[in-house]
Amino acid sequence: MSAARPLLLGLCGFASALIDAALDTDEIGGYYAAGLTFGALLVVYFAAVERRRNPFALAMLLMACVAAYPLAILAAIAGMREAHAVLRSAGSLAVLAGFPWLPFFAAGFVGASIVLAAGRVLLGPRWLEARSWVRIFVLAVLGGILGVIAGAALRIRTGGVYSGSAVHFVIWRPGAAALLGVLLNWERAPRPATLVGGDEAKAESRRRFAAQAAIVAISVAVIAFLSWAASGALSRCCAGAR
């Protein structure tokens, strides 16, 4: 199962992109629909295929996916502003006008970071080491590269409008979901021998897991609230631009 996990998760991500493209869910649920569809199919996979039966972990993963999309949009806006500032100081906006890669990288990186971190903490082994965060960062960088590729495809598809097409979902989502599968496979490695054995070690593991679960729950709740506030601000901004 572990060998097929990245492929199966990638197919879930691809299916969610097709569903959003077919139903035009952005018009139905705004900034939340995209993450909801993506997260729901991931939850279905983990519940039905891998037999995960922890409703708390699955619900938190869904919330993280829902929050990831609007936060990725905010990251893209921040990246756009930063690119404008840097290029303006250089006296030219020609590079940005050609293709704004920085906003798409920022969006892909932030979205992947949230999905990967939530998936690892909620669905991975209970023990967590520094190397786990290093792996998350490396894979999130790959998620940012996927964002750049998706942005380039979106530019070709829309002629530089960067809206009205789900082509970027078709590229980023399968890749991000597959990266989550790769991360969980990496994290299946045996726990270091120095941390194994004894009732005290087991009790410490349970306490650590409880603390991590509480941190994730609080973090995802805060992210969800901030995403709700951000989506409203972005909607008003877009309405004012019209």
C-alpha distance (Angstrom), angle and dihedral (degrees) to the residues before:
residue distance angle dihedral
M1 . . .
S2 3.80 . .
A3 3.80 92.5 .
A4 3.80 91.5 53.3
R5 3.80 95.1 41.9
P6 3.84 98.1 92.1
L7 3.80 90.9 48.0
L8 3.80 94.2 47.8
L9 3.79 92.6 46.4
G10 3.80 89.7 47.7
L11 3.79 89.2 54.2
C12 3.81 89.2 51.4
G13 3.79 89.9 52.9
F14 3.79 91.1 48.2
A15 3.81 91.6 48.8
S16 3.80 91.1 51.3
A17 3.81 90.1 52.7
L18 3.80 91.2 51.3
I19 3.82 91.0 49.0
D20 3.80 92.1 51.4
A21 3.79 91.4 46.3
A22 3.80 92.1 49.9
L23 3.82 96.7 44.7
D24 3.82 97.0 34.4
T25 3.79 88.0 -133.6
D26 3.81 93.5 -179.8
E27 3.78 86.9 73.3
I28 3.81 91.6 48.7
G29 3.78 104.0 43.1
G30 3.78 105.0 12.3
Y31 3.77 115.7 -147.5
Y32 3.80 94.0 -9.2
A33 3.79 102.2 54.8
A34 3.81 94.6 71.3
G35 3.79 94.5 52.8
L36 3.79 91.5 41.0
T37 3.80 93.6 57.0
F38 3.80 92.5 44.8
G39 3.79 93.9 47.2
A40 3.79 94.1 43.6
L41 3.80 93.1 57.1
L42 3.79 91.4 47.0
V43 3.80 89.4 51.6
V44 3.82 90.6 48.7
Y45 3.81 89.8 52.3
F46 3.79 95.0 49.7
A47 3.81 92.8 44.1
A48 3.81 98.7 42.8
V49 3.80 103.7 30.9
E50 3.80 104.5 29.0
R51 3.81 94.3 31.0
R52 3.78 95.2 -128.4
R53 3.78 107.2 174.9
N54 3.80 103.0 -179.4
P55 3.82 104.7 111.4
F56 3.80 91.6 -171.5
A57 3.80 93.3 57.1
L58 3.79 93.0 45.1
A59 3.81 92.8 47.8
M60 3.80 91.7 48.9
L61 3.81 90.9 49.3
L62 3.79 89.5 52.4
M63 3.81 91.2 49.9
A64 3.79 91.1 49.2
C65 3.80 91.3 52.8
V66 3.79 91.0 47.9
A67 3.79 91.3 51.2
A68 3.81 94.6 43.5
Y69 3.82 96.1 70.7
P70 3.83 100.4 56.4
L71 3.79 90.4 40.6
A72 3.80 89.2 52.0
I73 3.81 88.1 52.9
L74 3.79 90.2 52.0
A75 3.81 88.9 49.8
A76 3.80 89.4 51.6
I77 3.81 90.9 51.6
A78 3.81 90.4 49.1
G79 3.79 89.8 48.2
M80 3.80 91.1 50.3
R81 3.80 91.7 51.3
E82 3.78 91.6 48.0
A83 3.80 91.8 49.1
H84 3.80 90.5 49.8
A85 3.80 91.2 50.2
V86 3.81 94.4 48.8
L87 3.78 95.3 44.6
R88 3.80 93.1 43.1
S89 3.79 89.7 54.3
A90 3.79 87.3 52.2
G91 3.79 89.6 52.1
S92 3.79 96.8 -116.3
L93 3.78 139.3 86.4
A94 3.77 94.4 -179.5
V95 3.79 95.1 108.3
L96 3.80 92.8 49.5
A97 3.79 91.5 47.3
G98 3.79 89.8 52.6
F99 3.81 96.0 52.6
P100 3.81 128.1 -25.2
W101 3.82 97.9 -142.4
L102 3.82 96.0 162.8
P103 3.84 96.4 65.7
F104 3.79 91.7 48.8
F105 3.79 91.9 47.5
A106 3.80 90.6 49.6
A107 3.79 91.9 49.0
G108 3.81 93.5 47.2
F109 3.81 92.4 45.6
V110 3.80 95.7 48.8
G111 3.79 94.3 43.7
A112 3.80 92.3 48.5
S113 3.82 92.1 45.3
I114 3.79 92.1 56.2
V115 3.81 95.1 45.5
L116 3.81 94.0 44.2
A117 3.80 95.7 45.5
A118 3.79 93.1 47.0
G119 3.79 92.5 45.6
R120 3.80 93.1 48.8
V121 3.79 96.8 47.3
L122 3.79 95.3 40.9
L123 3.80 101.9 38.0
G124 3.79 105.5 20.5
P125 3.81 129.0 82.8
R126 3.79 115.9 -55.9
W127 3.78 92.9 -117.2
L128 3.78 115.7 79.4
E129 3.79 127.2 -167.1
A130 3.79 137.1 -178.5
R131 3.79 91.1 -100.6
S132 3.81 88.7 61.8
W133 3.81 89.8 62.5
V134 3.80 90.5 45.8
R135 3.80 89.2 54.6
I136 3.79 90.7 48.3
F137 3.80 90.5 51.8
V138 3.81 93.9 48.5
L139 3.79 92.7 48.8
A140 3.82 90.9 44.6
V141 3.81 88.3 56.7
L142 3.80 87.2 55.3
G143 3.80 86.6 50.4
G144 3.80 88.2 55.0
I145 3.80 90.2 51.7
L146 3.80 88.3 51.0
G147 3.80 87.1 52.9
V148 3.81 90.5 55.2
I149 3.81 91.4 49.0
A150 3.80 90.2 47.7
G151 3.80 90.7 49.2
A152 3.78 91.5 51.4
A153 3.80 90.4 50.6
L154 3.80 90.2 47.8
R155 3.80 90.3 51.5
I156 3.79 91.1 52.6
R157 3.79 91.9 45.7
T158 3.80 96.9 48.1
G159 3.79 101.0 29.0
G160 3.79 93.2 -114.6
V161 3.82 97.8 -46.0
Y162 3.84 92.6 112.9
S163 3.80 93.8 -154.6
G164 3.78 141.9 76.1
S165 3.81 94.6 50.5
A166 3.81 134.5 87.6
V167 3.80 94.3 -155.6
H168 3.82 90.8 111.5
F169 3.82 89.5 57.4
V170 3.79 90.8 53.3
I171 3.82 89.4 58.1
W172 3.80 104.5 34.7
R173 3.79 102.1 39.8
P174 3.81 99.2 54.6
G175 3.79 89.5 45.2
A176 3.80 94.6 48.2
A177 3.80 92.3 46.6
A178 3.82 90.9 48.9
L179 3.81 89.7 49.8
L180 3.81 88.5 55.3
G181 3.79 88.8 53.7
V182 3.81 90.7 50.2
L183 3.81 90.8 49.8
L184 3.79 93.8 50.3
N185 3.80 90.1 48.5
W186 3.80 90.8 52.3
E187 3.77 90.9 48.9
R188 3.80 92.3 56.0
A189 3.80 89.4 79.7
P190 3.84 114.4 123.0
R191 3.75 115.9 -84.5
P192 3.84 112.6 -104.2
A193 3.81 111.6 -89.1
T194 3.79 91.8 -125.3
L195 3.78 89.6 65.1
V196 3.80 96.9 46.3
G197 3.77 128.9 90.9
G198 3.76 139.6 37.7
D199 3.78 134.3 61.4
E200 3.80 90.3 -96.9
A201 3.79 91.7 57.4
K202 3.79 90.9 48.4
A203 3.79 91.7 49.5
E204 3.79 90.4 49.1
S205 3.80 89.9 50.7
R206 3.80 91.0 52.8
R207 3.80 92.2 48.2
R208 3.79 91.1 48.8
F209 3.78 92.3 49.4
A210 3.81 91.6 49.2
A211 3.80 90.6 50.6
Q212 3.79 91.9 48.4
A213 3.79 91.6 48.3
A214 3.81 90.9 51.2
I215 3.80 91.8 48.4
V216 3.79 92.0 49.8
A217 3.80 92.3 47.3
I218 3.79 92.7 51.4
S219 3.81 92.9 42.4
V220 3.78 94.5 49.7
A221 3.81 91.2 47.0
V222 3.81 90.6 52.2
I223 3.81 91.3 45.4
A224 3.78 91.1 49.9
F225 3.80 91.6 51.6
L226 3.79 93.2 46.7
S227 3.79 90.0 47.5
W228 3.78 90.5 52.4
A229 3.79 90.3 51.4
A230 3.80 91.9 44.5
S231 3.78 93.5 49.6
G232 3.79 90.3 54.4
A233 3.78 91.4 50.1
L234 3.79 91.8 47.8
S235 3.79 91.4 48.8
R236 3.81 91.0 52.2
C237 3.80 90.0 46.9
C238 3.79 92.1 52.2
A239 3.80 91.2 46.1
G240 3.80 90.9 51.4
A241 3.79 91.1 49.4
R242 3.77 90.0 58.9
